[in-house]
Amino acid sequence: MAASFAVEKAANYRSDGATFAGGSNGITQKAVLIRNLVLASEYLMSHITHFYALAALDYVMGPPMSPWVPYFGSGAGASAAGITSGWDKAALAINYPSGYQESFGYYHAYLKPGAIGGYDTLSAHGAANSAGYIAAATGVSNLSAVLYELNDQKTIWSKVIADYVVSLHMRRRILEVGAQFAGGLPMFRTLVMGGVAVDATSATIQNWIKEYRKVLYTGPSDDLSTYTTASPASGTVLHFIKNSYVPLVNIVAALYPKWDNTNNGGSGWGAGWGNFLGYGVFNSHNTNAFGLSTEVSMVSAATTGLFNPFQHYNVDVTKTAKRFHNRGYVTGASDASSGALYSPTGANISGFHKRIVEVADYSWYYYWTSAGSLDASAARHPWDGETDPTPSAGTTRYSWSKGPRIWHNYPNTPTSSNDLLPMQVGPLARMWVTGLYRTGMTFDNSLTHWRLGVSAKDLGAPSGIQAGISTMDRHRARALECYLIGIAAAQWLEALSGSPSILQDESYTLPPAGDLPSNASGFGLHEAPRGALGHWVLVDSSKRIQNWQAVVPSTWIDSPKDYFGSEGPLERSIVSPTVTVSGEESIDFRGNSSYVPVEVIRIIHSYDPCLACTVHVVEKDGEKGVRK
């Protein structure tokens, strides 16, 4: 998406780094809506996957079976113990190594299997075991026995693992319905300069809309008179987000207070810099959006009192707004302050990207002057950027990531760390910039997890939890954003389905100049689920690409120090506030013990970083003419 935005900006579409509908050089409303629906399916898939598959196992012990614990697989040890079924409780009880559960001290007792962590008031069965629910939630009938067995164990742990099993199918199903419009996901194959290349009749698109809606919130019956986004059908993605994902994040935060913010009695681990950057995402399909001189969001929220996220957020994609999330950045936020917001207005909305620079003083890259000498302590805008990997650059350099920064005192020369700012990016940053999750907001902590039948409050947590900037705040903000995007996606479906003039528009917006102009420049500012994603392109006199630079979310997250000594966001979160790293003893299936720095791991995973995304290096073999 960011690459398309960059090319469209270079071709003079109606763009501020993200392309809008309407006007003499805008794309169609239909194209904006389809782009939003595809992106929404990616967001929902990504957020559910991040928590359940990538982060939750930092807090929840895995099932006693392969691949989580190889000892319980199908090998000789399992055979000797008489295990014929992965869910045979009697056999599993025989096969536990001595001291096995107790050795995993970094898991809360409630989030371990077996008698340890039992919660006596949990019901044995309930709605979660019904055949209809299982079929609707998974689409795979042979999971019935697994889910039934997990729910029958009457422990918080077993029901959370049942949630995990369902989450894998939720993320698959929402991606499938998005792929109808995308030609395949996660690679958006129908995305082209000027719109989307979707070759389908109005009737076919209506069927796609119906399938998307059924998976999202109406269920197999698609009964719009019974099911709404406020009351989604059981077994749908929005029902799962509202009744499982969001409450479970609150429960995990209650059981691991050190990683929560200080307002909630936590240690604030993982807070780091209180600087948040958001490029804005999900442009309005309304034709008046581009002309707005200020950032206006489709979403609003109450900011005082005890805040129930399922009642006090208001999402309206038809209102006069620029986009779902606003563009801008916040500086100096903390558990005690919401910080200072820089929100671009007028021409500065389009010129916002000029504040984005990259440094390389602690990276294994060199910048060079036009005279061929080393350009030390340079802060390069991506249009002027270069990627010259130099692994022998010196002992002070320690990262393959460059160091993106916000040039806060632009256009003046940075003279201190206050002028060149590292930025957190991602769901917490987007929610903070848009005003949907900030210090001063208190959220209802009595949201009941429908499968467990308990809330964080039931487990001893306070009835209200406050926003902050800790590890758990990143998880909370991601879960709440997931819910809000699900509501917006339902409205985008209806906007596309309910307007014949939009749905039947088969036009394609050609480049205003007929082609890419010569000696042109473009940029695309977009938000991937992981955070701020920017692409910059320069086109030469022959209409060919002269330079292309991408600054991706994980480059912001993983960046090293800059020439003022300021660490990148992830590095800062590990060292400030001070995280006590003692390690927790673990034991493998052979009885060997080791120590796991779980304190740091939980902080890192809350950012959802991707090292492969952070580093883009192409090595050319001159003799063979190949790249690898």
C-alpha positions as CSV (number, residue, x, y, z in Angstrom):
1,M,0.0,0.0,0.0
2,A,2.8,2.5,0.9
3,A,4.5,1.7,-2.4
4,S,1.3,2.4,-4.3
5,F,0.8,5.7,-2.4
6,A,4.4,6.7,-3.2
7,V,3.9,6.1,-7.0
8,E,0.5,7.8,-6.9
9,K,2.0,10.8,-5.2
10,A,4.7,11.0,-7.9
11,A,2.0,10.7,-10.6
12,N,0.1,13.7,-9.1
13,Y,-2.9,11.8,-7.8
14,R,-5.0,13.4,-5.0
15,S,-2.6,12.5,-2.3
16,D,-1.0,13.7,0.9
17,G,1.2,10.6,0.9
18,A,-2.0,8.5,1.0
19,T,-4.5,8.6,-1.9
20,F,-8.0,9.9,-1.7
21,A,-11.2,9.6,-3.7
22,G,-12.9,12.3,-5.8
23,G,-11.7,15.4,-7.5
24,S,-10.1,15.6,-10.9
25,N,-7.2,13.3,-9.9
26,G,-8.6,11.1,-7.2
27,I,-9.2,7.4,-7.3
28,T,-12.8,6.0,-7.1
29,Q,-14.7,5.6,-3.9
30,K,-15.0,1.9,-4.7
31,A,-11.2,1.6,-4.8
32,V,-10.8,3.3,-1.4
33,L,-13.4,1.0,0.2
34,I,-11.9,-2.2,-1.3
35,R,-8.4,-1.1,-0.1
36,N,-9.7,-0.5,3.4
37,L,-11.5,-3.8,3.5
38,V,-8.4,-5.7,2.5
39,L,-6.3,-3.8,4.9
40,A,-8.8,-4.4,7.7
41,S,-8.7,-8.1,7.2
42,E,-4.9,-8.0,7.5
43,Y,-5.1,-5.9,10.7
44,L,-7.6,-8.3,12.4
45,M,-5.5,-11.3,11.3
46,S,-2.3,-9.7,12.5
47,H,-3.5,-8.5,15.9
48,I,-5.1,-11.8,16.7
49,T,-2.0,-13.7,15.6
50,H,0.3,-11.5,17.5
51,F,-1.3,-11.9,20.8
52,Y,-2.3,-15.6,20.7
53,A,0.5,-17.1,18.7
54,L,3.5,-14.8,19.3
55,A,3.0,-13.1,22.7
56,A,0.6,-15.1,24.8
57,L,3.0,-18.0,25.2
58,D,5.2,-15.7,27.1
59,Y,2.5,-15.7,29.8
60,V,0.6,-18.9,29.2
61,M,2.2,-22.3,29.5
62,G,1.8,-24.3,26.3
63,P,-0.2,-27.5,26.1
64,P,1.6,-30.7,27.3
65,M,2.2,-31.9,23.7
66,S,4.4,-31.3,20.7
67,P,5.5,-28.8,19.6
68,W,5.3,-26.9,23.0
69,V,6.7,-29.8,25.0
70,P,8.4,-32.5,22.9
71,Y,8.3,-34.9,25.8
72,F,4.6,-35.4,25.2
73,G,4.9,-36.1,21.5
74,S,4.7,-39.5,19.8
75,G,8.2,-40.6,20.7
76,A,9.4,-43.5,22.9
77,G,8.7,-41.6,26.1
78,A,5.0,-41.1,25.2
79,S,4.7,-44.7,24.1
80,A,6.3,-46.0,27.3
81,A,3.8,-44.0,29.3
82,G,0.9,-45.4,27.3
83,I,-0.2,-42.2,25.7
84,T,-2.4,-42.9,22.7
85,S,-4.2,-39.5,22.6
86,G,-2.7,-36.1,23.0
87,W,-5.6,-35.2,25.3
88,D,-5.7,-38.3,27.4
89,K,-5.6,-36.7,30.9
90,A,-4.9,-39.9,32.8
91,A,-2.0,-40.8,30.5
92,L,-0.6,-37.2,30.6
93,A,-0.7,-37.2,34.4
94,I,1.5,-40.3,34.4
95,N,3.9,-38.8,31.9
96,Y,4.7,-35.5,33.7
97,P,8.4,-35.4,34.7
98,S,9.0,-34.9,38.3
99,G,8.9,-31.1,39.2
100,Y,7.9,-30.4,35.6
101,Q,5.2,-27.7,36.2
102,E,6.9,-26.2,39.2
103,S,10.1,-25.6,37.1
104,F,8.3,-23.1,34.9
105,G,8.3,-20.4,37.5
106,Y,7.8,-17.6,35.1
107,Y,4.1,-18.6,34.4
108,H,1.4,-17.6,36.8
109,A,-0.2,-20.6,38.5
110,Y,-3.6,-19.9,36.9
111,L,-1.9,-20.2,33.5
112,K,-0.4,-23.7,33.9
113,P,-2.2,-27.0,33.1
114,G,-3.6,-29.5,35.5
115,A,-4.6,-29.0,39.2
116,I,-2.1,-26.2,39.5
117,G,-3.9,-23.0,38.5
118,G,-7.4,-24.5,39.0
119,Y,-10.2,-22.0,39.4
120,D,-13.1,-23.8,41.0
121,T,-16.0,-21.6,39.9
122,L,-15.4,-22.2,36.2
123,S,-18.2,-24.2,34.6
124,A,-17.3,-27.6,33.1
125,H,-19.1,-27.0,29.8
126,G,-21.4,-24.2,28.7
127,A,-22.0,-22.6,25.4
128,A,-18.4,-22.9,24.3
129,N,-18.8,-26.6,23.9
130,S,-21.9,-26.6,21.6
131,A,-21.4,-28.2,18.2
132,G,-22.8,-25.1,16.6
133,Y,-20.3,-22.9,18.1
134,I,-17.4,-25.1,17.2
135,A,-18.5,-25.4,13.6
136,A,-19.0,-21.7,13.3
137,A,-15.8,-20.8,15.1
138,T,-13.4,-23.2,13.3
139,G,-15.1,-24.6,10.3
140,V,-13.3,-27.9,11.2
141,S,-15.5,-30.4,12.9
142,N,-12.7,-32.7,14.1
143,L,-11.6,-30.0,16.6
144,S,-14.7,-30.7,18.6
145,A,-13.1,-33.3,20.8
146,V,-10.1,-31.1,21.4
147,L,-12.1,-28.0,22.4
148,Y,-14.5,-30.1,24.5
149,E,-11.7,-31.7,26.4
150,L,-10.1,-28.4,27.1
151,N,-13.3,-26.8,28.3
152,D,-14.1,-29.9,30.4
153,Q,-10.9,-29.4,32.6
154,K,-12.4,-26.5,34.5
155,T,-9.2,-24.5,34.7
156,I,-8.4,-21.1,33.4
157,W,-5.4,-22.6,31.6
158,S,-7.4,-25.1,29.6
159,K,-9.9,-22.6,28.5
160,V,-7.2,-20.1,27.4
161,I,-5.6,-22.9,25.4
162,A,-9.1,-23.5,23.8
163,D,-9.1,-19.8,23.0
164,Y,-5.7,-20.2,21.4
165,V,-7.0,-23.1,19.2
166,V,-9.9,-21.0,18.0
167,S,-7.8,-17.9,17.4
168,L,-5.8,-19.8,14.7
169,H,-9.0,-20.4,12.8
170,M,-10.2,-16.8,13.3
171,R,-7.1,-15.3,11.8
172,R,-7.4,-17.7,8.9
173,R,-11.0,-17.0,8.2
174,I,-10.8,-13.2,8.2
175,L,-7.8,-13.4,5.9
176,E,-9.7,-15.6,3.5
177,V,-12.6,-13.2,3.1
178,G,-10.2,-10.3,2.6
179,A,-8.4,-12.3,-0.1
180,Q,-11.6,-12.3,-2.2
181,F,-10.9,-8.6,-2.9
182,A,-7.1,-8.9,-2.9
183,G,-6.6,-11.9,-5.2
184,G,-4.7,-13.5,-2.4
185,L,-3.3,-12.5,1.0
186,P,-1.0,-11.6,2.7
187,M,0.3,-10.3,-0.7
188,F,-2.3,-7.7,-2.1
189,R,-2.3,-8.7,-5.7
190,T,-5.0,-6.5,-7.0
191,L,-3.5,-3.3,-5.7
192,V,-2.3,-1.1,-8.6
193,M,-1.5,2.6,-9.2
194,G,-4.8,4.4,-9.5
195,G,-7.0,1.9,-7.7
196,V,-7.6,-1.8,-7.5
197,A,-7.7,-4.3,-10.4
198,V,-10.8,-6.3,-9.3
199,D,-12.4,-7.9,-12.3
200,A,-15.8,-8.9,-10.8
201,T,-19.4,-8.1,-11.4
202,S,-21.5,-6.2,-8.9
203,A,-23.3,-9.5,-8.1
204,T,-20.0,-11.2,-7.4
205,I,-18.8,-8.4,-5.1
206,Q,-22.1,-8.5,-3.3
207,N,-21.5,-12.2,-2.6
208,W,-18.0,-11.3,-1.4
209,I,-19.4,-8.7,0.9
210,K,-21.9,-11.2,2.3
211,E,-19.2,-13.8,3.0
212,Y,-17.0,-11.1,4.7
213,R,-19.9,-10.0,6.8
214,K,-20.8,-13.5,7.9
215,V,-17.3,-14.2,9.1
216,L,-17.0,-10.8,10.7
217,Y,-20.2,-10.5,12.7
218,T,-23.5,-12.0,11.4
219,G,-22.6,-15.7,11.3
220,P,-23.8,-18.3,8.9
221,S,-27.4,-17.0,8.9
222,D,-26.3,-13.5,7.9
223,D,-29.3,-12.2,9.9
224,L,-28.8,-8.5,10.0
225,S,-32.0,-8.0,12.1
226,T,-30.5,-10.1,14.9
227,Y,-26.8,-9.5,14.8
228,T,-25.0,-6.2,14.8
229,T,-21.4,-5.1,15.6
230,A,-22.6,-4.3,19.1
231,S,-24.1,-7.9,19.4
232,P,-22.2,-10.1,17.0
233,A,-23.1,-13.7,16.4
234,S,-21.3,-16.4,18.4
235,G,-18.4,-17.9,16.4
236,T,-17.6,-14.7,14.5
237,V,-14.4,-12.8,14.5
238,L,-15.9,-9.7,16.1
239,H,-17.5,-11.9,18.8
240,F,-14.1,-13.5,19.5
241,I,-12.3,-10.1,19.7
242,K,-15.0,-8.6,22.0
243,N,-15.6,-11.6,24.3
244,S,-12.3,-13.4,24.3
245,Y,-9.3,-11.3,23.1
246,V,-10.0,-8.0,24.9
247,P,-10.9,-9.5,28.3
248,L,-8.0,-12.0,28.1
249,V,-5.5,-9.2,27.7
250,N,-6.9,-7.6,30.8
251,I,-6.7,-10.9,32.7
252,V,-3.0,-11.4,31.6
253,A,-2.2,-7.8,32.7
254,A,-3.8,-8.5,36.1
255,L,-1.7,-11.6,36.6
256,Y,1.6,-10.0,35.5
257,P,1.6,-6.6,37.2
258,K,5.3,-5.8,36.8
259,W,4.7,-5.3,33.1
260,D,1.7,-3.0,33.6
261,N,1.9,0.8,34.1
262,T,2.5,2.5,37.4
263,N,-1.1,3.9,37.5
264,N,-2.3,0.3,37.9
265,G,0.2,-0.5,40.6
266,G,2.7,-2.1,38.2
267,S,6.4,-1.5,37.8
268,G,6.0,0.1,34.3
269,W,8.4,-2.4,32.7
270,G,8.8,-1.8,29.0
271,A,7.7,1.8,29.0
272,G,10.7,3.5,27.4
273,W,10.3,6.7,25.4
274,G,7.0,8.4,25.6
275,N,7.2,9.5,21.9
276,F,4.5,8.1,19.6
277,L,4.3,8.4,15.8
278,G,1.4,7.7,13.5
279,Y,1.1,8.3,9.8
280,G,-2.6,7.9,9.7
281,V,-4.4,5.0,8.0
282,F,-7.7,4.0,6.4
283,N,-8.5,7.0,4.4
284,S,-12.1,8.1,4.2
285,H,-13.9,7.1,1.0
286,N,-15.9,10.4,1.1
287,T,-14.9,12.8,-1.7
288,N,-14.6,15.8,0.7
289,A,-11.9,14.2,2.9
290,F,-8.9,15.4,1.0
291,G,-9.9,19.0,1.3
292,L,-9.9,19.0,5.1
293,S,-7.2,21.2,6.5
294,T,-6.9,19.4,9.8
295,E,-6.7,15.7,10.9
296,V,-10.2,14.5,11.8
297,S,-10.7,10.9,12.8
298,M,-13.7,8.6,12.0
299,V,-13.5,7.5,15.7
300,S,-14.2,9.4,18.8
301,A,-14.1,8.4,22.5
302,A,-15.1,9.5,25.9
303,T,-12.1,10.6,27.9
304,T,-13.5,10.8,31.5
305,G,-15.2,8.4,33.8
306,L,-15.0,4.6,33.8
307,F,-14.7,3.8,30.1
308,N,-16.4,0.7,28.7
309,P,-14.7,0.3,25.2
310,F,-17.8,-1.6,23.8
311,Q,-20.0,1.4,24.6
312,H,-18.0,4.6,24.7
313,Y,-16.2,4.5,21.4
314,N,-18.1,5.8,18.4
315,V,-17.1,4.7,14.9
316,D,-18.7,6.4,11.9
317,V,-17.0,6.0,8.5
318,T,-19.5,8.3,6.8
319,K,-18.8,11.4,9.0
320,T,-16.7,14.3,7.7
321,A,-13.3,12.9,8.5
322,K,-9.9,12.5,6.9
323,R,-9.2,9.0,8.0
324,F,-9.6,6.4,10.8
325,H,-6.4,7.2,12.5
326,N,-4.9,10.6,12.5
327,R,-1.4,11.7,11.3
328,G,0.9,13.2,13.8
329,Y,3.2,12.5,16.7
330,V,3.2,12.9,20.5
331,T,6.3,13.8,22.6
332,G,6.9,13.4,26.3
333,A,4.0,11.0,27.2
334,S,4.3,9.1,30.4
335,D,2.1,7.3,32.9
336,A,1.4,10.7,34.4
337,S,1.0,12.8,31.2
338,S,-0.6,12.4,27.8
339,G,2.3,14.4,26.3
340,A,2.3,17.1,23.6
341,L,0.6,16.4,20.3
342,Y,2.0,17.7,17.0
343,S,-0.9,17.5,14.5
344,P,-0.1,18.8,11.0
345,T,-2.5,21.2,9.4
346,G,-2.9,22.6,5.9
347,A,0.1,22.2,3.7
348,N,2.0,20.6,6.6
349,I,-0.2,17.5,6.3
350,S,1.5,16.8,3.0
351,G,4.8,18.2,4.1
352,F,4.8,16.1,7.3
353,H,7.2,13.6,5.7
354,K,10.0,16.1,5.6
355,R,10.4,15.7,9.4
356,I,11.4,12.0,8.9
357,V,15.1,11.4,8.7
358,E,17.5,8.5,9.3
359,V,20.9,8.5,11.1
360,A,23.5,5.8,10.8
361,D,26.2,6.7,13.4
362,Y,25.7,3.4,15.3
363,S,24.8,1.3,12.3
364,W,26.9,-0.8,9.9
365,Y,26.2,1.7,7.1
366,Y,28.0,4.7,5.7
367,Y,26.7,8.0,4.4
368,W,28.9,9.8,1.9
369,T,29.2,13.4,0.9
370,S,29.1,14.5,-2.8
371,A,32.9,14.9,-2.6
372,G,33.3,11.2,-1.6
373,S,34.2,11.7,2.1
374,L,32.4,10.1,5.0
375,D,29.4,12.2,6.1
376,A,29.5,11.7,9.9
377,S,26.5,12.5,12.1
378,A,24.2,13.0,9.1
379,A,20.5,12.9,9.4
380,R,19.2,12.0,5.9
381,H,15.7,12.4,4.6
382,P,14.8,9.2,2.7
383,W,14.9,11.0,-0.7
384,D,18.6,11.6,0.1
385,G,19.1,8.2,1.7
386,E,21.5,5.5,0.7
387,T,22.1,2.0,1.9
388,D,25.8,1.2,1.8
389,P,26.4,-1.7,4.2
390,T,29.8,-1.6,5.8
391,P,30.3,-4.4,8.4
392,S,33.9,-3.2,9.1
393,A,32.7,0.3,10.0
394,G,34.1,0.2,13.6
395,T,33.6,-1.1,17.1
396,T,31.1,1.6,18.1
397,R,28.5,0.4,15.6
398,Y,26.4,-2.5,16.6
399,S,23.3,-2.7,14.4
400,W,22.2,-3.6,10.9
401,S,19.2,-1.2,11.5
402,K,19.4,2.4,10.6
403,G,18.1,5.0,13.1
404,P,14.8,6.7,12.0
405,R,14.1,9.9,13.9
406,I,11.6,12.7,13.9
407,W,13.3,16.0,13.1
408,H,11.3,17.9,15.8
409,N,12.8,21.4,15.2
410,Y,12.5,21.2,11.4
411,P,13.8,23.0,9.4
412,N,16.4,24.2,11.9
413,T,19.6,22.3,12.5
414,P,19.2,19.7,15.4
415,T,21.5,20.7,18.2
416,S,20.3,18.4,21.0
417,S,18.4,15.2,21.7
418,N,15.3,17.3,22.0
419,D,15.5,18.0,18.3
420,L,15.9,14.5,17.0
421,L,13.4,12.1,18.5
422,P,13.1,8.3,18.5
423,M,9.5,7.2,18.1
424,Q,7.4,4.3,19.2
425,V,5.2,3.1,16.4
426,G,2.4,0.5,16.2
427,P,-1.1,0.2,17.7
428,L,-0.3,2.0,21.0
429,A,1.2,4.9,19.0
430,R,-1.8,5.1,16.6
431,M,-4.3,5.0,19.5
432,W,-2.4,7.6,21.4
433,V,-2.0,10.0,18.5
434,T,-5.7,9.7,17.6
435,G,-6.8,10.2,21.2
436,L,-8.3,6.8,21.7
437,Y,-5.9,5.5,24.4
438,R,-4.1,8.1,26.5
439,T,-3.1,8.8,30.1
440,G,-6.1,10.0,32.0
441,M,-8.5,7.4,30.5
442,T,-9.8,4.7,32.9
443,F,-11.0,1.5,31.3
444,D,-13.6,-0.9,32.7
445,N,-11.8,-4.0,34.1
446,S,-14.9,-6.1,34.7
447,L,-15.2,-7.3,31.1
448,T,-16.1,-11.0,31.3
449,H,-14.3,-13.5,29.2
450,W,-17.2,-15.5,27.9
451,R,-15.4,-18.9,27.9
452,L,-13.9,-18.5,31.4
453,G,-16.9,-16.7,32.9
454,V,-14.6,-14.4,34.8
455,S,-13.0,-11.0,34.4
456,A,-9.7,-9.5,35.5
457,K,-11.7,-7.9,38.4
458,D,-12.8,-11.3,39.5
459,L,-9.2,-12.4,39.8
460,G,-8.4,-9.5,42.2
461,A,-7.6,-6.7,39.9
462,P,-9.2,-3.2,40.4
463,S,-12.5,-2.4,38.7
464,G,-10.9,0.3,36.6
465,I,-7.5,0.2,34.9
466,Q,-5.7,3.3,33.6
467,A,-3.9,3.9,30.4
468,G,-0.1,4.3,30.3
469,I,2.9,3.4,28.2
470,S,4.0,0.0,29.5
471,T,4.3,-3.4,28.0
472,M,0.7,-4.3,28.8
473,D,-0.5,-1.0,27.4
474,R,0.8,-2.1,24.0
475,H,-1.2,-5.3,24.3
476,R,-4.3,-3.4,25.5
477,A,-4.2,-0.8,22.7
478,R,-3.7,-3.5,20.1
479,A,-6.7,-5.4,21.3
480,L,-8.9,-2.3,21.5
481,E,-7.8,-1.2,18.0
482,C,-8.6,-4.6,16.7
483,Y,-12.2,-4.3,18.0
484,L,-12.6,-0.8,16.5
485,I,-11.3,-1.8,13.1
486,G,-13.8,-4.7,13.1
487,I,-16.6,-2.2,13.6
488,A,-15.3,0.1,10.8
489,A,-14.9,-2.9,8.4
490,A,-18.6,-3.7,8.9
491,Q,-19.5,-0.1,8.0
492,W,-17.2,-0.2,4.9
493,L,-19.0,-3.3,3.8
494,E,-22.3,-1.5,4.0
495,A,-21.0,1.6,2.3
496,L,-19.9,-0.6,-0.6
497,S,-23.0,-2.8,-0.7
498,G,-25.6,-0.1,-0.1
499,S,-24.6,2.4,-2.7
500,P,-25.3,1.3,-6.3
501,S,-23.4,4.3,-7.7
502,I,-20.3,3.2,-5.8
503,L,-20.6,-0.5,-6.2
504,Q,-21.3,-0.3,-10.0
505,D,-18.5,2.1,-10.7
506,E,-16.2,0.1,-13.0
507,S,-13.9,3.1,-13.9
508,Y,-10.2,3.2,-13.3
509,T,-8.3,6.4,-12.5
510,L,-5.4,6.8,-15.0
511,P,-2.4,8.9,-13.9
512,P,-3.3,12.6,-14.2
513,A,-0.3,13.2,-16.5
514,G,-1.0,10.0,-18.5
515,D,2.2,8.5,-17.1
516,L,4.8,8.9,-14.5
517,P,6.3,12.4,-14.9
518,S,10.0,12.8,-15.5
519,N,12.1,14.2,-12.7
520,A,9.3,13.5,-10.2
521,S,9.3,12.6,-6.5
522,G,6.7,10.7,-4.5
523,F,6.2,9.4,-1.0
524,G,3.7,7.1,0.7
525,L,2.9,7.3,4.4
526,H,0.9,4.2,5.5
527,E,0.3,2.2,8.7
528,A,1.0,-1.5,8.5
529,P,-0.4,-3.4,11.5
530,R,3.0,-3.3,13.1
531,G,3.3,0.5,12.7
532,A,4.4,3.5,10.6
533,L,5.5,2.4,7.1
534,G,6.9,5.0,4.6
535,H,8.2,4.6,1.0
536,W,10.0,7.4,-0.9
537,V,10.7,7.4,-4.7
538,L,12.7,9.6,-7.0
539,V,12.0,9.4,-10.8
540,D,14.7,10.5,-13.2
541,S,14.5,12.4,-16.5
542,S,13.9,9.1,-18.3
543,K,10.9,8.3,-16.1
544,R,12.9,5.5,-14.4
545,I,13.4,5.0,-10.7
546,Q,16.5,6.8,-9.5
547,N,16.2,6.0,-5.8
548,W,13.8,4.1,-3.6
549,Q,13.9,4.1,0.1
550,A,11.7,2.3,2.6
551,V,11.5,3.1,6.3
552,V,9.5,0.2,7.9
553,P,8.0,-0.1,11.3
554,S,10.6,-2.4,12.7
555,T,13.4,0.0,11.7
556,W,11.8,2.6,14.0
557,I,11.4,-0.1,16.7
558,D,14.8,-1.7,16.5
559,S,16.9,1.4,15.7
560,P,20.2,1.9,17.6
561,K,21.4,5.1,19.2
562,D,21.7,8.3,17.3
563,Y,24.6,10.8,17.5
564,F,23.0,12.5,20.5
565,G,23.2,9.1,22.4
566,S,19.4,8.5,22.4
567,E,18.5,4.8,22.1
568,G,15.9,3.5,19.8
569,P,12.5,2.6,21.3
570,L,13.0,-1.1,21.9
571,E,16.5,-0.6,23.4
572,R,15.1,2.2,25.6
573,S,12.2,0.0,26.8
574,I,14.6,-2.6,28.1
575,V,16.9,-0.1,30.0
576,S,14.3,2.4,31.3
577,P,12.7,2.0,33.6
578,T,15.3,-0.5,34.9
579,V,14.1,-4.1,34.3
580,T,15.5,-6.6,36.7
581,V,16.7,-9.5,34.6
582,S,17.2,-12.5,36.9
583,G,16.1,-15.2,34.5
584,E,13.7,-17.9,35.3
585,E,14.6,-21.5,35.5
586,S,13.2,-23.8,32.9
587,I,13.5,-27.5,32.4
588,D,13.4,-29.4,29.1
589,F,12.0,-32.8,28.5
590,R,15.3,-34.5,29.4
591,G,15.5,-32.7,32.8
592,N,18.1,-30.2,31.8
593,S,17.7,-26.8,33.3
594,S,18.4,-23.4,31.8
595,Y,17.6,-19.8,32.5
596,V,15.3,-17.7,30.3
597,P,15.4,-13.9,30.3
598,V,11.7,-13.7,30.2
599,E,11.6,-10.2,31.5
600,V,13.2,-8.9,28.4
601,I,11.4,-11.3,26.0
602,R,8.0,-10.1,27.1
603,I,9.0,-6.5,26.4
604,I,10.4,-7.3,23.0
605,H,7.4,-9.3,21.9
606,S,5.0,-6.6,22.9
607,Y,6.4,-4.5,20.1
608,D,6.0,-7.3,17.5
609,P,9.3,-6.5,15.9
610,C,10.5,-8.2,12.7
611,L,14.3,-8.3,12.1
612,A,13.8,-9.5,8.6
613,C,11.7,-6.4,7.9
614,T,14.2,-4.1,9.7
615,V,17.1,-5.0,7.5
616,H,16.9,-4.9,3.7
617,V,20.3,-5.7,2.3
618,V,21.0,-6.8,-1.3
619,E,24.3,-8.3,-2.0
620,K,25.4,-8.3,-5.6
621,D,27.9,-10.8,-7.0
622,G,29.5,-8.7,-9.8
623,E,31.0,-11.7,-11.6
624,K,27.9,-13.8,-11.7
625,G,25.5,-10.9,-12.0
626,V,23.2,-12.3,-9.4
627,R,21.7,-10.8,-6.2
628,K,21.1,-12.6,-3.0
